[in-house]
Amino acid sequence: MKVIIIEDEKPSARRLQRQLKVLNIEAETMLHSVEESIEWFQNNPHPDLIFLDIQLSDGLSFEIFETVEIKSAVIFTTAYDEYALQAFKLNSIDYLLKPIDDDDLEVAVKKYQERAPQKQGVTLDFDDIKKLLVNPIDRVYKKRFSIKVGQHLKLINIDDIECFYSENKGTYAHTTEGRNYLLDSTLDQLEDELEPQTFFRINRKFFVNINAIKDMVSYTNSRLQIKLQSYNEQDVIVARERVKDFKNWLE
């Protein structure tokens, strides 16, 4: 598998290169600007996978794809807000928030490896991604969930859900009534279905509803602990790399 890194911060690029090496992936080529990347793509065979930062030293990396037809799969490495992340999810393998977590990186690489045969020869639609980045479109988000309870189906309105969480390979919705319901969806699938102004993914295992937050307190390693109205089965912690975006989301 041929992999390249496009990142204008050289220390970040080298760190990602080391993280990939642990996964037995060699990223020998590292590009640091739009101009350098365009020249490289015009003169070299394209890689299987690109780790792509959005803001480069001489412009947005989208400019690369406006000049050169790229048929590589892409994993974004970004610190952009929730609307941008939603856009990236539409046409990329995955996105990784900086600083990149080792476990998140491994999950993203596995996701690419699972989908690689389907990606061959497919050009990603970067024009659509760019439009979504600049002017996020109005989307229809989930209003309710139909959940099987025994032999019955129960409808739960989205406003009645305090949080979504994963546990023992299952995904659950916790309601304001203090009940937990097993869902058919995964948290990754929910990411495209939940209204981003109402729900925020604070870590790999939790989405929280802004209206259910009762308190927030400082936690170890620059993290935050969230207290919800009724959920108290385990600690609800904002991951360190997501604290900044979480605070912006609250405003």
URNORCOR-V313515 format. One record per pair of residues at least 12 apart in sequence whose C-alpha atoms are under 8 Angstrom apart, sorted by the first residue. I is the first residue (numbers start at 1). GAP is how many residues later the second one is. Records with the same first field share a line. If there is no record, write none. Layout:
I = GAP / GAP
This chain:
1 = 24 / 46 / 47 / 48
2 = 24 / 25 / 45 / 46 / 47
3 = 22 / 23 / 24 / 25 / 26 / 44 / 45 / 46 / 47 / 48
4 = 23 / 24 / 25 / 26 / 27 / 43 / 45 / 46 / 47
5 = 12 / 22 / 24 / 25 / 26 / 45 / 46 / 47
6 = 24 / 25 / 26 / 27 / 31 / 44 / 45 / 46 / 47
7 = 23 / 24 / 25 / 26 / 45 / 46 / 49
8 = 23 / 24 / 25 / 45 / 47 / 48 / 49
9 = 23
10 = 22
13 = 17
16 = 84
19 = 83
23 = 83
32 = 24 / 25
33 = 23 / 24 / 25 / 26 / 28
34 = 22 / 23 / 24 / 25 / 26 / 27 / 29 / 30
35 = 23 / 29
37 = 27
38 = 26 / 29 / 30
41 = 27
42 = 26
46 = 24 / 25 / 26
47 = 25
48 = 24 / 25
49 = 23 / 24 / 25 / 26
50 = 22 / 23 / 24 / 25
51 = 23 / 24 / 25 / 26
52 = 22 / 23 / 24 / 25
53 = 23 / 24 / 25
54 = 22 / 23 / 24
62 = 64 / 68
65 = 61
69 = 54
70 = 53 / 54
71 = 49 / 50 / 51 / 52 / 53
72 = 47 / 48 / 49 / 50 / 51 / 52
73 = 19 / 20 / 39 / 46 / 51
74 = 18 / 19 / 20
75 = 17 / 18 / 19 / 20 / 21 / 33
76 = 12 / 16 / 18 / 19 / 20
77 = 18 / 19 / 20 / 21 / 23
78 = 17 / 18 / 19 / 20
79 = 18 / 19
81 = 164
82 = 114
83 = 49 / 50 / 53 / 113
84 = 48 / 49 / 52
86 = 105 / 106
87 = 42 / 45 / 46 / 49
88 = 41
89 = 103
90 = 39
91 = 33 / 34 / 35 / 38
92 = 32
93 = 15 / 18 / 19
94 = 14 / 17
95 = 13
96 = 12
97 = 144 / 145
98 = 143
99 = 142
100 = 141
141 = 51 / 52 / 53 / 54
142 = 16 / 51 / 52 / 53
143 = 14 / 15 / 16
144 = 12 / 13 / 14
145 = 12 / 13
147 = 34 / 35 / 36
160 = 15 / 16 / 17
161 = 12 / 13 / 14 / 15 / 48
162 = 12 / 13 / 14 / 46 / 47 / 49 / 50 / 66 / 67 / 68 / 69
163 = 12 / 43 / 44 / 45 / 46 / 49
164 = 23 / 42 / 43 / 44
165 = 22 / 40 / 41 / 42
166 = 20 / 21 / 39 / 40
167 = 38
170 = 12 / 13 / 16
171 = 12 / 13 / 14 / 15 / 16
174 = 57
176 = 53 / 54
177 = 53
178 = 52 / 53
187 = 18 / 19
197 = 52
198 = 12 / 13
200 = 46 / 49
202 = 35 / 36 / 37 / 40 / 41 / 44
203 = 34 / 35 / 36 / 39
206 = 30
210 = 40
212 = 16 / 17
213 = 13 / 14 / 15 / 16
214 = 12 / 13 / 14 / 15
215 = 12 / 13
219 = 18
221 = 19
222 = 18
223 = 14 / 15 / 16 / 17 / 20
224 = 13 / 14 / 15 / 16 / 19
225 = 12 / 13
226 = 12
